[in-house]
Amino acid sequence: MAEVIEMPKLSDTMTEGTVVKWLRKVGDEVASGDVIAEIETDKATMDLENFEDGVLLAIIAEEGDSVPCKQPIAVVGEAGEEVNLEELKKGAPEPKADSSEKKESAPAESQTEKEQQKDAEIEKPVHTLSTAPAPAANSDGARVKASPLAKKIAQEKGISLVGLRGTGPGGRIVKDDVLSFAEHGSAAGMGGSVLPVGPIAVEQSTKVSNMRKTIAKRLVQSKTEFPHFYVEVEVDADPMVAMRGPINDELSKLPQPAKLSFNDFVMKAAAMAMRAQPSVNASWEGETIRQFADVQLAFGVAIPDGLITPIIREAQNKNVVQISQEAKQLIAKAKEGKLKPDEFTGGTFTISNLGGPYGVDRFSAIINPPQAAILAVANIVKKPVVNSEDEIVIGHRMNLTLSADHRVVDGADAALYLREVKRLLESPSILLL
């Protein structure tokens, strides 16, 4: 008997999924446990597993279709078994409009004209390099003097000859001038700066993914419903900088080598500080405030379509090396789109780091609902500081900014929590216990 495959609910917030790719085609034999498609949820792109032995009799939702959870997307059954697709498709998404439908609804160019226009757009270089006018260049609209070979090479490489100073007879642009420009950004014998001109990208509209929709919805909810306030401290990172190098040298000699990042120290400190100030590890639930017993530490990972926050479970009970290794594994899975729902849902506190990876010196992050706080981690910078002897010396400093939900966290609680994080980072040997 034919079995209908429905769009699964792959996360607690998922209401619909998009079929990214079918890995099997109609007529293929499939077994229980086979991955037959890739589904984009509101969190990530995940594998769709088949639970029936048989043949893929029909595909109801095509690639690119968005389908509500529990609606049919395919049928598996015995070879030759008849399937009433019309009945099944009543719950399927409306078919996507294609170019033929658009042509019927309004006059348009012929297919030949469209193909010619498309070809012309492909041949047009995305970036055209030009230069500031030089005395030997023609600035009055006259023909640029260049050898046929120089013109050919310039066309192939998408380089404008206007403004190039030629080194040939009479200022003629020759092959070497164009090749020099292509390699070094300047022509032989030419002074002045080189300015790229033309569009910075292809102008287009891109369909919003389920993940981006969810990010937008949750961030709007957070900024409009959560009364944010911000507390910031500057951390003396000198002890951490001094300690990290020797520790990594020793860790590299282990049977399973490890390497600690500065963010690993911050994550350990953030989790450890919760023992002194647990009120930050909570959430607003309308009539109640929920205090969490454990720190389910989420941290932001940038992926092509947005941001995902994998979670280190019960982070307060793990040492800095365990946190580091687990974070690296989760980051790799996130970038490959292989995170499971339980690896990115249920966080109680989030860390967002735009410092080390991106060099940001200071920023404030938006709270990740339903959590009550998020810690923004900035770059470690060298700067003049005043030491305990009132001397101006070079030091390493790092800014931390806590964004908190004022319904849950009071200003004093936020300040005390940040003070504890600062204390731990400035005495990093404590984090190794």
N, C-alpha and C positions, 0 to 999 in steps of 0.2 A: 504494500500500500504506500502511495506517495506521501512523503512527509514535507511539510512546509518549513523552510528556514526563515525565521523572523529576525528583524533587526534587534540585536541583543542590547540590553542596558549594561554597558561596560563600566560605568562609574555612577556614583550616587547622584550626580547633578545632570547626567545625560538625559536629554529628552528626544534627541534625534541623532542619527549618524549619517555620514556620507560614504558611499562606496567609492573608495579611491581606486582600487584595482581588483579585478577578478583574476585569480591565479589558476582557475580551471575554467574550461569552456563547456558548453552544452554538449552532452554525449560522453564526457569523460567519466571513467569509473572513479568513485571516491569511497574512502573508508572512514570509519569513525576515528577521529583524532587528526585527520588531514586538515591543513590550513588551506582554505579555498578562496579567501579574499582578504583584502586590507580595508579596515574600516576606520574612518576619522571620527573620533569622538570630540567632546568639548575639551578634552585634555591632551590627547595624543593620537597618533595613528597606531592601531592595534590589529593583531591577527584575528580573523574570524575562523573558529574551529568548527568542523563538521562533526556531527554525532550520529550519523546514519551511514550504513553500508549500502551502496547501490550505484546509481548513475545520476549525474546532474542532468535532470530532465528539462529544467527551464531556469532562465535568469529573468527575474521580474524587474529588479532595479538595476539600471545600467550604471556604468562608471560615471561618477559625477553627480548622481542623484542623491538628494537628501531625503531620508526616510524616517518617520517617527518610530520610536521604539515599539516593539511588538507587532510591527507591520511586516507582511511577507516580502522577501527579497529574492528567494530562489526556491526550487523544488527538487528534492532528491527522491528517487524511487527505483523500481525495477525497469530494466531496459524494455522499451516499447510500450510502457504504461502511458495511458492517455491522461492528460492534465487539462482541466478547464481553466485556461489562463485568464479568460475574460472575468470569471468570477473572482479569481485571486487578485487581479489587477485593480479591483474596486478599492482595495485598501492601499494600493501602491501610489507613488508620487506621480504627479502629472508629467508627461514626457517633456523633455527639454526642447525649447524652440531652437530650430536649426536655421541654417542660411536659406534653405528652400522656402521655409515658412515666411521668412522675412521678405523674400523676393515676391511672394504672392501678395503680401499685404501692401506693398508700395513699390512704385517703379524704381529700378536701379540700373546700374551699368550692366552691360553684358558680361558673361563669364570671362570672355577674352580680355575685355577692358580691365576687369578686376585683377586677372592674372598679371597683366602688363603692369598695372599699378603696384601690385605686390612685389613683382620682380624689381621694379625701379626702387622701391623702398629698401629691398634687401641689398641692392647694389650701392645705395647711398651710405657713406661711412657715418657711423654714429658720432665720432669725434673728428673734427677737422682741425689740424694744427696750423696756426698762422703766427705771424710775428708783428711786432711794432714796425711801422714803415721805416725803411732805411734810405739814405740818400740815393743809392743806386737803383732802388726799386721804382716801378712805375706807379705813381699815385694819382695820375690823371686819367686813368681808365685805358691807357694805351696797352698794347699787347706786351706781356711779359716775355723777355728774351730767354729762351731755354732750349736746350738740345732735345731732339725727339726722344732720346733714351731717358733723359732726365724727366720729361713729361710723363713717359710711360711708367717709370718707377714711382713718381709722385702720385699718379692715379691709383696704382696698385696699393700703395701704402696709405692712401687717404690724406695726403699732405698738400696743402695749398701752396702754390709757388709765389703768391702775392707776398711781397715783403722779404723774400729770400734774396740775399746778396750773392750774386754769382761770382765765381773766381775764374771763369773762362774769359776769352777775348771780348773786350768791350762790355764786361759785366755780365756776360752770358752765363746762365745757370747750367751747370753740367752735372753729370751723374754723381760725382763725389760730393757735391754740395747737398744733394738730396739725401744720399746715404748718411752723410755726417749729421744732418738734421734729424734723420730717423733714429740714429743711434744715440746721439748726445743731446738732442733738443736744440741744437744750434747749427747753423750752416758754417762751412769753412769760411773764415774771414769775416763773419758777421757778428756784430755786437748787439747789445740790447737784450731785452727780456723776451721770453717765449710765452704767449698767452693762448690757452686752448679756447676755441670758440665752437659754437654749435650747441645742440641740446645736451643736457646732462644725463638723460635717460630717454627711453621710449615712452611716450605718453600713452597711457592705457588705464582702464579700470579693471580691477581684479576682484573677483567674487570673494566675499569675506568668509573665511573658514569657520567651522564650528568652534575651534579653539579661540580664534580672535573674537568671535561673538561673545563667548563666555567671559573672556578677559575684559572686554568692554563693559558688559553687564555688571560684573562683580566690582570693577573699579568705580563705575558710576555709583553703584550702591554704596560702596565704602566711603567715597568722598561726600556724598549727599546725606547719608544716614549716620555716619560715624563722626562724632565731634573730635576731630584730630587735634592734638597739641604736640609740640616738639620740644625735646630736651637734648642738648648737645654737650659733649665733653671732648677735650683734647687729651690724647693719651701719649705719654712719653714712651715711644717705641724703641728707645735705645737698648734696654735690657733684652727685648725680644729679638732685635736684629743681631745683637752680640751672641745670643745663645743658640739661635737657629742653625748657624753654620756648623759649629762643632757637633751638635746633635745629629744633623743630617749626615755628617761624615761617619759617625758611629752607626747610624741606622743603615747606611749603604753597605756595611760589612756583614749584616745579618743574613742568614740563609734565605729569608724573604725580605729583600731590601725595601726600605720605605723612605719617603721624603716628605717632610712637613712643609706646608705653605703657611704664610702668615694667617690666612683665612682659617686654617685648621685650629690655630691658637684662639682665634676670635670665637669660633663655634664652641670650642670647649669652655671658654670663659663665659660665654652667653648662657650655656646650659648649667654650668656650675654655679653661677650667680643666682640662679633661680632658687637655690636652697636658702639663700639669705633673704630673697625678696620674691616669694612665689606668686604674689598677687598679679604680676605681669603675665604670668602663664595662665590666662583665664579667657573667658568670652562672655559676651552679653547675650542673654536668652530671653529678653522681654521682661518677664516677671521675676527672673532669677539671674544671678551671676554664677557661671559654672567655673569652679576652681579645678584645674587638672592636677592629677597626682604625679604624672610623669611629663617630662619635656619631650614632646614629639617635634623635633627640631627640623623645620623646613628651610630650604635654602634655594635661592633663585638660580636657575640655569637658563641661559638664552639659547633658544633653538630657532630654526628658520622661520617658524610662523608665530613666534611670540615668546612666552616665558612659561616654564613649568617649575614646580617646586617639589622635588623629591624630598623624602623625609628620613631622617636618622632617628630610629625609634629609641625611646628611653635614653636619650643622649646624656642625661646627667649621670648615668651609671657606666659610661664608656670612657676609656682614656683617650688621649689626644691622637695616638697612633691608630686606634680602632676607628675613631671618627674620621681621620684622614683617609684610611683605606676604604671605608664604607662610602664616603663622599665621592671618591674617585670612581668607584664602581657604579654608583648611581648616576654620576655625570655622563659616563660612557654610555650607559643604557638610555639616558634621556636623549642624547644626541643621535642615537641610532633608532629612536622611537620605540624602544623595547620595554619601557617601564610598565609594570602591572598596576592596576588601580590601587592596590593596597600600598604601593610604594610612593604614591603622590597625593593620597587623600588622608585626612585626619590629623593634619599638623596643628600644633597649639601655639607656635611662635615661629617667626620667619626672620631669616637673615638675608639681606640684599647687599651684595658687594659689587660696587662699580669702581672700586679703587685699584686693586692689583691688576685686574684684567683690562681696565679702560683708562686708568690714570686720573679719575675724577677726585678732586680734592675735598669736596663737600657736597652733600645732597640730602634730601628728605624723601623717604619712601612712603607709598600709600599702603595702608593696613590691608592685609589679606583676610577678607571675611571668612569665617566668623571670629577670627583671632582678635585679640585686644591690642597687640603691639607688633611692631616690626623694627629691626635694627638695621640702619644704613651704615655700611662700612666704606670709608673712603681710603684714598691712597696714603701710603707712608711717604712723607716728603722730608727732605733736608731743609732746615731753616735755622736762622739765628734764634737762640733761646737764652734765657737768663738762668744760670744754674744756682745751686744752693749757696754759692759763695758770691752771688750777685755779679758774676762774670758773664759776659756775652760769649757764648760758644756755639758751635754747630751741633745741632741735635736732630733726631728723627722724631717726627710727630705724626699722629694719625687722628682724624676726626671721626667720632661716632655720633650718630643722631638717632634717637629713639622717637618713633612716631607712636602715639598711644591713643586709645579710645577713652575719652574722659568720663564716659559712663561707667567704665570698669576700673580704670587706673587713675589715681589722684596724682597731682604733680609731685608731691613728696615721695610717693612710691616709685615713680619713674626716676626721680633724681637719685634715690637710694640704690635702685637697681643699676643705673649707669655708673654710680660711684663704685659699686662692687665689681663690675666688669672692668673698669679702669684699674682698680687695685690688683686684680688678678693678672691683667696683661702687663702691668708694670713690675710684677713679681712672677714672671712666667714659670719659674721652677715649680711653683705650686701646681701648675697645670699638668705637670708630669707625674704627679703622685697617683 
